């Protein structure tokens, strides 16, 4: 009986550890400008992390995805957001209209 309890406890902690890997945001520095896409589920996340503005667009399968974040340009981020999520950039702040030289 004791071994069954130990096995169940180990299994529970293993499953909890795996569950927390789903739908994590991209890893960035404390304050960092970056634009990311997950090719597995189609999520987008970008802007100035830690300061703002940032935009996050979630696909229907995002909650079940262990994201493989790929860095993209700001222009590509905006294009994908328009194509996948029908984003209208005309009402956004100045930051989204200025071309950035970094990724």
C-alpha positions, 0 to 999 in steps of 0.5 A: 500500500505504501508503494502505491501511495508513493507512485501516485504522489510521484505521478501527480507531481510529474503531471503537474510539472508537464501541465505548467509547460503549456501556453507560456509566453516568450522568454524575454529580458526584463524590458525588451522589444521583440515580436514572436510567433509560434508556428505550431499553434499560430499565437503572436506576442510582441511589443515592448515587454516589461514596459508596453505597449504589447499585443498578444493574439491567441489561437484556438489551440493555444491552451494546449500548446507548448510554444516554440516561439520564433523571433520575427520582425515588427512588420511580419508580426503586424502582417500575421496579426492582420491575416490571422486575427483580422487586426485593424491597426488604424486605431493603435498608438504611435508605436505601432506605426513607427518602423523599428530597426530591431527584431 
